[in-house]
Amino acid sequence: MITAIIVDDEQHCTDRLSHLLKEYAHNVTLEGMYANVEDAATAIQQIQPQLVFLDVEIHNKTGFDLLKSLPEINFHVIFTTAYEKYAVQAFKFSAVDYLLKPVDADDLKLALEKLQTKISKEEISKKFDVLFHNLRNMQGVSKKISVPTVKGFVYLQVNDIIYCRSEVNYTTLFLKDKQKITVAKTLKEFEDLLKDYNFYRVHNSSLINLSYIKSYNKGKGGCVVMSDNSEIEVSTRRKDDFLKRLAEIF
């Protein structure tokens, strides 16, 4: 049984989420609902919940303020938020779960299913280290990414990735220190995550970091040579757009 609390200053949002959670009463016990950071911090210390549904904006404070005020984060957090591009992007980079308001029943179901995967307190703490790093650097280039592997999570600087290669439902990341990391995510997921950070999908199977291009060799589609001397094919249909992109940055 998972013990949970809701922290949200909008009553209609609290009402909706608590109503949706009734379907999971066999698995989730709702221990309380709190409308401000101070009461929520006290409740977390007293109740020691395993899960906190946490609003991003709470009056004149944020859910991040609440987390930073605690001596440790040893519980799961599912953020609830209205769409805001950069905050949501920070959640995705750090592999922290979130629900967009108004909360959808199917999205809640998926978020709760993820909790069945056992994650250590150390991994939870690392996730939030990555999240806070990215929130501090929302307008900068210093971004970290949390990627799930068979052994757990790996935390990387985005700028350390030279390129990504599709392996059907997996993706292999090639790093500047010559490491290779295989991740149970599709290349499309990485494209959506990284396209605003100087990454470009030159082929169905390849997503490259434009900062690491050494040269481009002409041909039907041509190919790029990366800083690690890997040669990566450029698809014919992407060639023109790719060359325009190169012209913009070089």
N, C-alpha and C positions, 0 to 999 in steps of 0.2 A: 504493500500500500504506500503510495506517494503522498506525503503531506505537503500542502501548497498554501500560499497566500497570494492575494491580488493587491497590487499597489497602483492606484489610478485615481486621479482627482475628478474624473467625469463619471457621475453616477450611472448614466445610461450605458457607458462602456463596461463598467463593473457589473451592471445587471445582465448585460448580454453575455459576457464571458462566464459569469457564475451560472447562468441558465444553460449554456452549452456544456459546461463541466458536469452537469447532473447526469449526462449520458455516461460519464466515466466514474460514477460514484463507487463502482466496484473496485476501482484502481487508484482514484485520486480523492483524497480527503481535503476539502477546503477549510482551512483553519481560521481564516480571517480576511478582512478586506480593509485597506488603509488608504487614506486620501492625502497624506502628506509624508514627507521624507522622515521627519522626526519620529512619528508614531510607527512607521514601517521599520526603522532601524531598531527601535526598542523591541518590536514584535519578533524580528529576526533573531535577536539575541535570546529572547525568552522561549520562542517556539522551536527554533532551530529547524525551519522547514527544509525540505529537500528540493523544492521548486518554488520559484518566485516569478509570477507574471508581473512584469515591471513596465510601467508607462515611461516613455522617454521624457515627456514634459509634465512636471508635477508642480502646479502653481508657478512660483518664480524660481524653481529648482529643476533638476533633472534626475532621471534614474541613475545617471553616472555619478552624480553627487552622492547619492545614497550608497552606491557600491564602494566609492572611495572612502566613505566615512567608516566602513566596517574594518575590523582588524584582519579578517580574511574572508574570501568568497569560497565557501565550501558547499555550495548548493548550485543547482541548475537554475539558469535564468532564461526566460522567454520574454523578450521585449515586445511591447505592443506599441505601435506607432502609426500615425498618419504618414503618408509617403513623403519622404524627404531624401532626395537623391544621395547626398553624401553620407548621411548617417546610415542609411540602408546599405550602402556600398561598404562602409566600415564593418557592418555586421557580417556581410558576405565574406570579406577578406579574412576575418578572424574566426569564421565558422561558428558564430554565435547565432542561436535561433531567434527569429522575430516573427511577429504576426502583424499584418497591416490591418488597420481599422477601416471599416467595421470588421471585426474578426469573423472569418469564414469558417464554417463547421469542418469542412474538409481540410483546411490548412491547420486547424487545431488538432485534428486527428493525426496528421502527419507529424506535427511537432511532438505530440505525446508518444508516438511510436518510436521516435528517435531516442527518447529517454530510456528505452529498453537496453540500449547499448551502454555497457558499463564504462564510465570514464572516471579516472582517478582524480582526487582533489588537486594533485599537481597539474594534471592536464587542464582542469577547469581554470586554475590560476593562470596558466600560460596563455589560454585563450583570451582572458581578460587583459593580460599584459599586451597582447597583440592589438586588441580592440582599443585600449587607451592610447597606445602608440599611434594608431591610425587616426583616431579622433583628434589628437594633438597636431597631426600633420595632414589634415584634410586638404589643405590647399597646396601642400608641398609634394615632392617627388619621393620622399622617404616612406615607402609603404611596405608593410609586412603582410605575408599571406600565411594562413594556416591550411595545411593540406593533409588529408587523411591517408595513411599508408597501412599496410597489413600489420605493422608493428605499433601503430599509434599515430599521433600527429607530429608533423614536421613543420617548423616555423622558419620561413625564408624571407629575405628581402626580395621584393619584386624585381629590383634592378640586378639581382644575381642570376636571373633566368635568361639564358641566351635564346632558347627556343623550346617549343612544345611539339611533340609528335603524337599523333593519334594511334592508338593500338585498340581499335574497335571501341569497347566501352571503357577503356582505360586510356590514360594519357601519360607519356613519359616526359619529364622535365629535364632538360639538359642545362646544367649550371656552369657558371664561369670557373668554378674550382674543379671542373671535370666530373663532378658527381652526376649520377642519373637517378631520378626518383620516379617510380611508377605509382600513379594515383588512380583510385577508382572513381574517376570523373571523366566525362566526355570532353573532347576538344572544344565543343560548342560552349560548355560551361566555362572553360578557361577563356575563351574568346569574349564572352559576355563580361567576364570579370576584369579582363586586362586590356580591352580595346581602347580605353581612355588613357592608357599608360604606355603609349608608344609601341604597342604590339599590333601586328597586322597578320591576317590569315592569308598567306600567299597560295595555299593549296588546301584541298579538303583534309589533308593529313598533317598540315604544318602551320603553326602559329609562331611568328618570329618576333623577337625584340629588335626593332629597327636600329637601336643604338649599337648593336653588335654586328652590323653588316660591314664586311670588308670590301666586297665588290659585287657587281651585278654582271653576269655574262649573258649576252644576247642570244636569242634563239627563238623557236616558235613561241614558247612562253618565257624561256630563259631560266636562269637559276641564280640564286644568291650564294655567295660564299660568306660564312659567318666567321666570327673571331676565332672559333676553335677549328677552323678550316673545314667544317661540315659544308657540303654542297646541298642546297635545298631547292627543289624544282618549284618554279612559279607556274601556276596553271594558266593556260591561254586566256581563259575568260576573265581572269583577275589581273592580267598583265598591265593593261592600260591604266586601270585605277591605281595599281601598285606603283607604276612609274610616276604618276601624278603625286602620289603621297611622298615618294622619294624626293621629287623636285621641291616639295614644300619644306622639307627638313634639312636638305643638304645644299 
